[in-house]
């Protein structure tokens, strides 16, 4: 065999390997879809049986078994704002929770300050965000409130 024949054989084998890899990936996806469909069917059947016979976790898993819900999140009390905290130049909105949106990141990178992007309506309702501008809440005496 000449070196040219070896190169052609190697190229052919590589091509066959990539075809087989694609076939394997397709089969894996098909298997995963079948598994998910079967899981969904079994879940629906199980839920129907639990509902029909009014079964409890103790009935299903026995006494003394602690059944913990999956990924039970710690509930945090959040303030639900009715207006967005920040407004971008193109009308983008962000309520101020979670990660910064891309438009805000871009605006801050270009030299703008968060205070410049504050929604005036939000500031009117809830106060300013900057710590140096925040004023302590004034307490009203009971006789002043009645007057």
C-alpha positions in Angstrom: 0.0 0.0 0.0 1.2 3.4 -0.9 1.0 6.4 1.5 -1.8 7.7 -0.7 -3.8 4.5 -0.1 -3.2 4.9 3.7 -4.5 8.5 3.7 -7.6 7.5 1.7 -8.3 4.6 4.1 -7.8 6.8 7.1 -10.1 9.5 5.6 -12.7 6.8 4.9 -12.5 5.4 8.4 -12.9 8.9 9.9 -15.9 9.5 7.7 -17.5 6.2 8.8 -16.7 7.1 12.4 -18.5 10.5 12.1 -21.5 8.8 10.5 -21.7 6.2 13.3 -21.3 8.9 15.9 -24.3 10.8 14.4 -26.3 7.6 14.4 -25.5 7.0 18.0 -26.5 10.5 19.0 -29.8 10.2 17.2 -30.5 6.9 18.9 -29.6 8.4 22.3 -32.0 11.2 21.7 -34.7 8.7 20.7 -34.1 6.7 23.8 -34.3 9.8 26.0 -37.6 10.8 24.4 -39.0 7.3 25.0 -37.9 7.4 28.6 -39.4 10.8 29.2 -42.7 9.7 27.6 -42.7 6.5 29.8 -42.0 8.5 32.9 -44.8 10.9 32.2 -47.2 8.0 31.6 -46.2 6.3 34.8 -46.4 9.6 36.8 -50.0 10.2 35.5 -51.0 6.6 36.4 -49.4 6.9 39.9 -51.1 10.3 40.5 -54.5 8.8 39.4 -54.1 5.9 41.8 -53.0 8.1 44.7 -56.0 10.3 44.1 -58.5 7.4 43.6 -57.5 5.7 46.9 -56.6 8.9 48.8 -53.2 7.6 49.7 -50.8 9.5 52.0 -47.0 9.5 52.1 -47.2 7.1 55.1 -49.4 4.8 53.1 -46.9 4.8 50.2 -43.6 4.8 52.1 -44.4 3.4 55.6 -44.6 5.0 59.1 -41.5 6.8 60.3 -40.4 7.6 56.7 -39.7 11.3 56.2 -40.7 12.4 52.8 -39.0 15.7 51.9 -40.3 17.7 49.0 -37.7 18.1 46.2 -35.9 21.4 46.1 -38.1 23.1 48.7 -37.1 26.7 48.4 -36.9 29.0 51.4 -39.6 31.6 50.9 -38.5 35.1 51.1 -40.8 38.0 51.5 -40.4 40.3 48.6 -41.9 43.7 47.9 -43.9 43.6 44.7 -43.4 46.9 43.0 -46.0 48.2 40.6 -43.6 50.3 38.6 -40.1 49.4 37.3 -37.2 50.7 39.3 -35.0 51.5 36.2 -35.9 52.6 32.7 -33.4 52.5 29.8 -33.1 55.0 27.0 -35.0 52.7 24.6 -37.8 52.1 27.1 -36.4 48.9 28.6 -37.6 48.2 32.1 -36.1 46.4 35.1 -37.7 46.0 38.5 -34.4 45.7 40.3 -34.3 42.1 41.4 -32.2 39.3 39.9 -29.3 39.8 37.6 -28.8 43.0 35.8 -30.2 43.0 32.2 -27.8 43.5 29.3 -29.1 47.0 28.5 -28.3 48.1 32.1 -24.9 46.5 32.1 -24.1 48.3 28.8 -25.4 51.6 30.2 -23.3 51.3 33.3 -20.2 50.3 31.3 -20.7 53.4 29.1 -20.3 55.6 32.2 -23.9 56.1 33.3 -24.8 55.8 36.9 -27.8 53.8 38.3 -29.3 57.0 39.7 -29.5 58.4 36.2 -31.6 55.4 35.1 -34.0 55.5 38.0 -37.6 55.7 37.1 -38.9 59.1 38.4 -42.3 57.4 39.2 -40.5 54.7 41.3 -38.5 57.4 43.1 -41.7 59.3 43.8 -43.4 56.3 45.2 -40.6 54.5 47.0 -37.8 57.0 47.5 -34.3 57.3 46.0 -31.8 54.5 45.9 -28.6 56.3 46.6 -27.7 55.9 50.2 -26.6 59.5 50.6 -29.9 60.8 49.3 -32.0 58.5 51.4 -33.8 60.3 54.2 -34.9 58.5 57.4 -38.6 58.1 57.6 -40.2 60.8 59.8 -42.4 59.5 62.5 -45.6 61.3 63.0 -46.8 61.9 66.5 -50.4 60.6 67.2 -51.8 64.1 68.0 -50.2 65.5 64.7 -51.8 62.8 62.7 -55.2 63.5 64.1 -54.9 67.3 63.4 
